[in-house]
Amino acid sequence: MIGKLTGTVDSVGLDWAIIDVGGVGYVVYCSGRTLGRLPKAGEVARLSIETHVREDRIQLFGFMADLEREWFRLLNTVQGVGTKVALAVLSTLDASDLATAIALQDKTAIARAPGVGPKVAARIAAELKDKAPLFADVDPGLARVAGEIAEPKGAATPVRDAVSALVNLGYAGPQASAAIAAAKQALGDEATTEKLIRAGLKELAKG
């Protein structure tokens, strides 16, 4: 198994690069984000590699960082997500943003990746939600509450209304969810929509 490659960038395509290692050109499939960070042709690149061995082929997938490779592995454990979809997700969201989107159950952010519909985005968010806080700079408690907000059946109406109000004010979904999650933790389950909005705005002002 190949876990890392260090070699000269020979050429770059739409979703691949050829890395020359001692005269041998390895075809490495990469996300658009990784391809954009590769050095120029003729310069040395170092890539973390995930090797996929099939009966009819061996494929190498390259990443600028081990963390991105770890997310690639995790994405491939989700039903309906193959290597192409995983690379599309990592082309759209970096590892930190992906972890935050999953921790806050922001399915819309995940669905921005080409080829990722609402159902697949929902599966990614649901199946990886317990792993995301390990990679995201999000308090696990806030992530749990934000997860409740994302599920209409499990969230109180004032919470949903407060998140909607902040989104209507121009805040992004993850920001609004995190702010109201923090407000709910501070105020308790009986807090009204108005109190949650005020507390949420104070949380956003801190940033």
Rosetta silent file (secondary structure, phi, psi, omega in degrees, C-alpha in Angstrom):
SEQUENCE: MIGKLTGTVDSVGLDWAIIDVGGVGYVVYCSGRTLGRLPKAGEVARLSIETHVREDRIQLFGFMADLEREWFRLLNTVQGVGTKVALAVLSTLDASDLATAIALQDKTAIARAPGVGPKVAARIAAELKDKAPLFADVDPGLARVAGEIAEPKGAATPVRDAVSALVNLGYAGPQASAAIAAAKQALGDEATTEKLIRAGLKELAKG
SCORE:     score description
SCORE:     0.000 S_00000001
   1 L     0.000  140.199  176.490    0.000    0.000    0.000 S_00000001
   2 L   -98.197  123.942 -179.757    1.167    3.524   -0.784 S_00000001
   3 L  -108.697  -16.887 -179.058    0.538    5.979    2.061 S_00000001
   4 E  -157.726  143.518  177.039    2.582    8.967    0.915 S_00000001
   5 E  -128.123  134.890  172.199    4.220   10.209   -2.295 S_00000001
   6 E  -127.304  117.272 -177.631    6.996   12.737   -2.713 S_00000001
   7 E  -166.298 -173.332 -177.812    7.891   13.558   -6.280 S_00000001
   8 E   -92.058  135.403  176.101    7.874   16.082   -9.098 S_00000001
   9 E   -69.813  118.340 -179.920    4.615   17.394  -10.521 S_00000001
  10 E   -90.721  -51.901  179.835    4.575   16.222  -14.143 S_00000001
  11 E  -159.213  162.447 -177.139    1.123   17.351  -15.273 S_00000001
  12 E  -133.550  135.489  176.981   -2.320   18.176  -13.902 S_00000001
  13 L  -114.312 -160.831 -176.463   -5.785   17.358  -15.279 S_00000001
  14 L   -64.178  -43.768 -179.265   -9.368   18.047  -14.268 S_00000001
  15 L  -135.597   22.229 -177.664   -9.338   15.691  -11.272 S_00000001
  16 E  -147.636  163.486  172.562   -5.873   14.142  -11.374 S_00000001
  17 E  -140.677  148.806  173.004   -2.176   14.862  -11.300 S_00000001
  18 E  -103.150  120.556  179.834    0.809   12.814  -12.431 S_00000001
  19 E  -107.159  119.562 -178.465    3.556   12.741   -9.816 S_00000001
  20 E   -87.404  115.178  178.383    6.958   11.614  -11.093 S_00000001
  21 E  -118.404  103.800  179.464    8.803    9.572   -8.482 S_00000001
  22 L    59.953   35.132  178.780   12.195    8.385   -9.684 S_00000001
  23 L    90.042   -4.078  176.664   11.084    8.279  -13.309 S_00000001
  24 E  -104.896  125.032 -178.959    7.776    6.532  -12.589 S_00000001
  25 E   -93.168  114.919  178.621    4.651    8.630  -13.169 S_00000001
  26 E   -96.036  126.607  174.435    1.870    7.938  -10.651 S_00000001
  27 E   -82.899  118.949 -176.650   -1.651    9.047  -11.584 S_00000001
  28 E  -121.020  122.834  178.082   -3.156   10.513   -8.417 S_00000001
  29 E   -84.384  135.353 -173.556   -6.814   11.574   -8.206 S_00000001
  30 E  -138.358  160.075  171.291   -7.349   14.712   -6.140 S_00000001
  31 L   -73.257  160.597  176.870  -10.014   17.169   -5.040 S_00000001
  32 H   -59.993  -33.322  179.655  -10.101   20.526   -6.788 S_00000001
  33 H   -65.227  -43.393  178.956   -8.859   22.090   -3.569 S_00000001
  34 H   -67.507  -43.720  178.787   -5.768   19.846   -3.498 S_00000001
  35 H   -58.947  -36.950 -179.609   -5.057   20.382   -7.208 S_00000001
  36 H   -69.681  -19.503 -178.946   -5.217   24.138   -6.645 S_00000001
  37 H  -100.048   -2.097  178.249   -2.580   23.897   -3.938 S_00000001
  38 L   -68.033  146.669  174.668   -0.115   21.773   -5.890 S_00000001
  39 L   -68.487  173.971 -178.318    3.164   23.445   -6.868 S_00000001
  40 L   -69.554  161.080  176.479    3.940   24.172  -10.514 S_00000001
  41 L   -55.395  134.500 -178.918    5.020   21.480  -12.967 S_00000001
  42 L    95.862  -12.275  179.027    8.600   20.528  -12.308 S_00000001
  43 L   -99.594  161.917 -175.514    8.407   21.338   -8.603 S_00000001
  44 E   -82.875  135.212  176.211    8.284   18.860   -5.729 S_00000001
  45 E  -123.367  147.502  175.585    4.960   17.869   -4.180 S_00000001
  46 E  -123.893  120.414 -175.719    4.244   15.804   -1.082 S_00000001
  47 E  -126.044  137.691  167.943    0.879   14.093   -0.907 S_00000001
  48 E   -76.734  137.445 -172.428   -0.837   11.851    1.620 S_00000001
  49 E  -120.134  137.122  168.865   -2.187    8.905   -0.337 S_00000001
  50 E  -111.259  120.685 -177.471   -5.227    6.674    0.028 S_00000001
  51 E   -99.870  126.019  175.831   -4.831    3.508   -2.057 S_00000001
  52 E  -111.378  120.103 -179.364   -7.911    1.716   -3.385 S_00000001
  53 E  -107.054  121.482  177.173   -7.313   -1.782   -4.710 S_00000001
  54 L  -118.772  170.516 -179.592   -9.963   -3.337   -6.935 S_00000001
  55 L   -61.706  -34.151 -174.418   -9.953   -6.533   -8.988 S_00000001
  56 L  -107.525   -1.937 -177.205   -9.415   -4.600  -12.197 S_00000001
  57 L  -166.752  160.744  172.170   -7.436   -1.553  -11.054 S_00000001
  58 E  -122.190  126.102 -179.771   -5.452    0.233   -8.395 S_00000001
  59 E  -118.162  140.934  176.420   -6.298    3.894   -7.785 S_00000001
  60 E  -111.240  132.532  177.058   -4.363    6.471   -5.800 S_00000001
  61 E  -117.752  127.295 -172.790   -6.111    9.438   -4.177 S_00000001
  62 E  -112.608  147.119 -177.128   -3.914   12.299   -3.020 S_00000001
  63 E  -141.350  146.397 -179.796   -4.340   14.960   -0.351 S_00000001
  64 L   -72.398  -22.669 -177.332   -2.254   17.854    0.869 S_00000001
  65 L  -139.806  151.534  178.860   -2.939   16.930    4.500 S_00000001
  66 H   -61.675  -32.591 -178.580   -3.658   13.764    6.481 S_00000001
  67 H   -63.921  -41.569  178.021   -6.857   15.358    7.826 S_00000001
  68 H   -64.081  -39.059  177.150   -8.314   15.712    4.352 S_00000001
  69 H   -63.127  -39.255  179.240   -7.450   12.061    3.676 S_00000001
  70 H   -62.651  -40.631  177.819   -9.217   11.060    6.905 S_00000001
  71 H   -67.472  -35.470  175.657  -12.374   12.855    5.789 S_00000001
  72 H   -59.679  -44.053  178.591  -12.147   11.146    2.411 S_00000001
  73 H   -63.014  -44.371 -179.130  -12.102    7.800    4.216 S_00000001
  74 H   -63.943  -44.446 -179.949  -15.047    8.771    6.423 S_00000001
  75 H   -59.436  -35.643 -179.019  -17.120   10.029    3.484 S_00000001
  76 L   -72.415  -10.106  175.579  -16.591    6.721    1.703 S_00000001
  77 L   -84.094  -11.616 -177.850  -18.227    4.877    4.620 S_00000001
  78 L   -84.148  133.835  179.510  -21.536    6.652    3.932 S_00000001
  79 L   -59.018  130.682  178.387  -24.059    4.795    1.803 S_00000001
  80 L    89.543   -2.776  179.377  -24.299    6.335   -1.647 S_00000001
  81 L  -109.828  115.731  175.086  -20.985    8.150   -1.392 S_00000001
  82 L  -106.372 -168.688 -176.710  -18.190    6.890   -3.608 S_00000001
  83 H   -64.716  -37.375 -178.694  -14.792    8.308   -4.376 S_00000001
  84 H   -64.650  -45.849  179.231  -16.134   10.778   -6.965 S_00000001
  85 H   -66.772  -40.654  179.337  -18.706   12.246   -4.584 S_00000001
  86 H   -60.022  -42.873  178.296  -16.197   12.337   -1.720 S_00000001
  87 H   -67.037  -35.144  178.267  -13.757   14.334   -3.851 S_00000001
  88 H   -63.915  -42.279  178.746  -16.585   16.669   -4.928 S_00000001
  89 H   -62.681  -44.953 -178.446  -17.449   17.359   -1.282 S_00000001
  90 H   -73.338  -17.143  173.510  -13.800   18.025   -0.413 S_00000001
  91 H   -76.692  -28.909 -176.321  -13.504   20.288   -3.466 S_00000001
  92 H   -90.357  -40.173 -177.755  -16.379   22.399   -2.139 S_00000001
  93 L  -123.040  133.129  173.929  -15.649   22.362    1.616 S_00000001
  94 L   -74.391  172.944 -173.299  -12.275   22.164    3.287 S_00000001
  95 H   -57.891  -40.683 -178.762  -11.853   19.681    6.139 S_00000001
  96 H   -67.560  -45.405 -179.524  -12.676   22.246    8.832 S_00000001
  97 H   -66.114  -37.277  178.355  -15.777   23.592    7.076 S_00000001
  98 H   -64.498  -45.025  179.575  -17.032   20.073    6.358 S_00000001
  99 H   -61.367  -42.173  179.628  -16.598   19.065    9.993 S_00000001
 100 H   -66.139  -42.553  179.615  -18.437   22.178   11.156 S_00000001
 101 H   -60.859  -41.774  179.541  -21.269   21.670    8.648 S_00000001
 102 H   -70.403  -42.311  179.988  -21.761   18.084    9.829 S_00000001
 103 H   -60.298  -36.318 -179.479  -21.476   19.004   13.509 S_00000001
 104 L   -96.111    6.822  178.044  -24.160   21.664   13.036 S_00000001
 105 L    55.712   40.597  178.629  -26.193   19.467   10.673 S_00000001
 106 L   -87.906   82.042 -176.613  -25.984   22.059    7.904 S_00000001
 107 H   -65.602  -30.623 -179.252  -27.169   19.838    5.049 S_00000001
 108 H   -62.067  -41.182  179.685  -27.489   22.813    2.679 S_00000001
 109 H   -63.954  -41.232 -179.443  -23.745   23.497    2.860 S_00000001
 110 H   -67.408  -37.677 -177.190  -22.942   19.848    2.109 S_00000001
 111 L   -71.662   -6.509  176.458  -25.418   19.751   -0.782 S_00000001
 112 L   -70.500  -18.598  179.625  -23.528   22.564   -2.532 S_00000001
 113 L   -68.419  136.965  179.052  -21.024   19.968   -3.742 S_00000001
 114 L   -57.715  132.823  178.089  -21.625   18.880   -7.362 S_00000001
 115 L    83.808    1.552  179.827  -23.472   15.568   -7.552 S_00000001
 116 L  -107.820  105.658  178.017  -24.605   15.701   -3.914 S_00000001
 117 L   -85.028  176.332 -178.559  -28.381   15.869   -3.637 S_00000001
 118 H   -57.113  -38.467 -178.188  -30.424   16.552   -0.499 S_00000001
 119 H   -67.082  -44.386  179.384  -30.756   12.845    0.355 S_00000001
 120 H   -67.030  -41.184  178.424  -27.030   12.148    0.150 S_00000001
 121 H   -60.444  -40.755  179.080  -26.243   15.343    2.070 S_00000001
 122 H   -65.048  -39.222  177.969  -28.686   14.266    4.783 S_00000001
 123 H   -65.500  -41.998  178.483  -27.035   10.822    5.010 S_00000001
 124 H   -60.196  -47.217 -178.806  -23.575   12.383    5.285 S_00000001
 125 H   -63.309  -41.465 -176.490  -24.750   14.703    8.050 S_00000001
 126 H   -73.683  -45.765 -173.415  -26.573   11.944    9.919 S_00000001
 127 H   -76.471  -22.102 -178.040  -24.034    9.120    9.620 S_00000001
 128 L  -108.883    6.181 -174.152  -20.976   11.232   10.437 S_00000001
 129 L   -62.335  -31.893 -179.454  -22.484   13.513   13.097 S_00000001
 130 L   -76.400  -19.883 -179.254  -20.837   11.642   15.985 S_00000001
 131 L   -92.862  -28.333 -174.123  -17.411   11.909   14.353 S_00000001
 132 H   -57.792  -44.281 -178.525  -17.533   15.555   13.228 S_00000001
 133 H   -58.151  -21.899  178.922  -17.020   17.202   16.660 S_00000001
 134 H   -70.178  -22.741 -176.698  -13.654   15.431   16.873 S_00000001
 135 L  -110.948  -11.867 -174.680  -12.491   17.422   13.835 S_00000001
 136 L  -105.581  150.381  176.030  -14.456   20.676   14.198 S_00000001
 137 L   -85.696   58.547 -178.796  -13.862   23.684   16.403 S_00000001
 138 L  -130.065  130.766  178.982  -17.405   23.349   17.721 S_00000001
 139 L   -60.522  128.712 -177.710  -18.349   22.625   21.301 S_00000001
 140 H   -55.234  -36.216  178.679  -19.849   19.100   21.389 S_00000001
 141 H   -64.268  -42.050  177.586  -22.749   20.355   23.527 S_00000001
 142 H   -66.852  -36.444  178.940  -23.583   23.046   20.996 S_00000001
 143 H   -62.484  -40.406  179.360  -23.305   20.507   18.201 S_00000001
 144 H   -64.542  -44.382 -179.895  -25.897   18.278   19.892 S_00000001
 145 H   -66.203  -40.672  178.135  -28.315   21.165   20.375 S_00000001
 146 H   -62.587  -34.439  176.315  -27.716   22.369   16.815 S_00000001
 147 H   -62.937  -39.429  176.511  -28.510   18.853   15.650 S_00000001
 148 H   -63.889  -39.339  179.819  -31.851   19.088   17.443 S_00000001
 149 H   -61.350  -37.705 -177.311  -32.502   22.408   15.736 S_00000001
 150 H   -71.456  -17.363 -179.464  -31.923   20.789   12.362 S_00000001
 151 L  -106.151  105.938 -175.452  -34.559   18.129   13.097 S_00000001
 152 H   -53.813  -37.119 -176.998  -38.049   19.698   13.135 S_00000001
 153 H   -69.268  -25.748 -174.296  -39.599   16.858   15.146 S_00000001
 154 H  -102.697    0.749 -175.606  -37.040   17.181   17.936 S_00000001
 155 L  -113.444  143.472  177.731  -36.781   20.961   18.258 S_00000001
 156 L   -69.070  147.405 -179.116  -39.042   23.365   20.123 S_00000001
 157 H   -57.564  -42.330  177.976  -40.908   25.844   17.942 S_00000001
 158 H   -57.906  -36.135  179.642  -39.272   28.906   19.576 S_00000001
 159 H   -65.934  -48.850  179.517  -35.847   27.499   18.699 S_00000001
 160 H   -60.784  -42.846 -178.989  -36.740   26.952   15.032 S_00000001
 161 H   -65.353  -36.701 -179.750  -38.346   30.383   14.840 S_00000001
 162 H   -68.310  -42.247  177.503  -35.314   32.046   16.413 S_00000001
 163 H   -61.964  -44.912  179.737  -32.923   30.375   13.973 S_00000001
 164 H   -60.273  -39.252 -179.532  -35.164   31.391   11.067 S_00000001
 165 H   -64.312  -41.521  179.715  -35.234   34.982   12.338 S_00000001
 166 H   -68.697  -37.343  176.795  -31.439   35.198   12.437 S_00000001
 167 H   -63.198  -40.675  178.791  -31.169   33.696    8.957 S_00000001
 168 H   -65.484  -23.484  177.526  -33.658   36.308    7.718 S_00000001
 169 L   -81.503   -4.975  175.988  -31.395   38.970    9.230 S_00000001
 170 L   109.431    1.322  179.294  -28.620   37.780    6.951 S_00000001
 171 L   -82.813  146.708  178.753  -26.679   35.334    9.130 S_00000001
 172 L   -68.808  154.150 -177.774  -25.564   32.028    7.646 S_00000001
 173 H   -53.511  -49.093  179.717  -27.378   28.885    8.757 S_00000001
 174 H   -61.448  -39.293  178.593  -24.468   27.419   10.761 S_00000001
 175 H   -62.771  -47.178 -178.538  -23.876   30.755   12.521 S_00000001
 176 H   -63.617  -43.710 -179.734  -27.537   31.131   13.402 S_00000001
 177 H   -62.379  -44.657 -179.245  -27.839   27.535   14.607 S_00000001
 178 H   -64.870  -40.846 -178.851  -24.721   27.787   16.789 S_00000001
 179 H   -65.476  -44.599  179.961  -25.828   31.103   18.281 S_00000001
 180 H   -71.739  -32.005  175.248  -29.314   29.881   19.139 S_00000001
 181 H   -61.472  -44.448  178.126  -27.885   26.608   20.437 S_00000001
 182 H   -64.620  -39.663  179.359  -25.703   28.603   22.842 S_00000001
 183 H   -64.360  -40.940  179.818  -28.689   30.764   23.783 S_00000001
 184 H   -64.782  -40.378  178.118  -30.825   27.714   24.499 S_00000001
 185 H   -61.830  -38.681 -177.221  -28.129   26.227   26.699 S_00000001
 186 H   -75.928  -38.243 -172.828  -27.908   29.467   28.662 S_00000001
 187 H   -95.135  -21.214 -178.950  -31.634   30.198   28.936 S_00000001
 188 L    94.237  172.237 -174.398  -33.084   26.710   29.196 S_00000001
 189 L   -70.370  -18.144 -176.084  -35.857   24.902   27.368 S_00000001
 190 L   -90.768    3.017 -176.832  -38.579   27.345   28.410 S_00000001
 191 L   -63.923  141.097  178.275  -37.027   30.381   26.712 S_00000001
 192 L   -80.455  165.761  178.342  -39.299   32.301   24.343 S_00000001
 193 H   -57.841  -44.211 -178.533  -38.463   33.052   20.738 S_00000001
 194 H   -60.290  -44.502  179.937  -37.859   36.710   21.556 S_00000001
 195 H   -66.661  -38.659  178.866  -35.405   35.902   24.356 S_00000001
 196 H   -64.083  -40.925  179.522  -33.583   33.383   22.189 S_00000001
 197 H   -63.154  -46.201 -179.530  -33.201   35.920   19.381 S_00000001
 198 H   -60.940  -46.284 -179.116  -31.811   38.566   21.753 S_00000001
 199 H   -67.045  -37.875  178.483  -29.400   36.093   23.342 S_00000001
 200 H   -62.770  -41.359  178.139  -28.443   34.719   19.933 S_00000001
 201 H   -64.355  -34.955  176.967  -27.602   38.204   18.649 S_00000001
 202 H   -66.488  -39.613  177.895  -25.387   38.743   21.692 S_00000001
 203 H   -62.892  -41.892 -179.276  -23.575   35.481   20.923 S_00000001
 204 H   -68.118  -32.360  179.304  -23.015   36.578   17.337 S_00000001
 205 H   -67.124  -25.771  179.743  -21.730   39.970   18.506 S_00000001
 206 H   -64.943  -32.736 -178.648  -19.003   38.201   20.505 S_00000001
 207 L   -77.441    0.000    0.000  -17.487   36.938   17.294 S_00000001
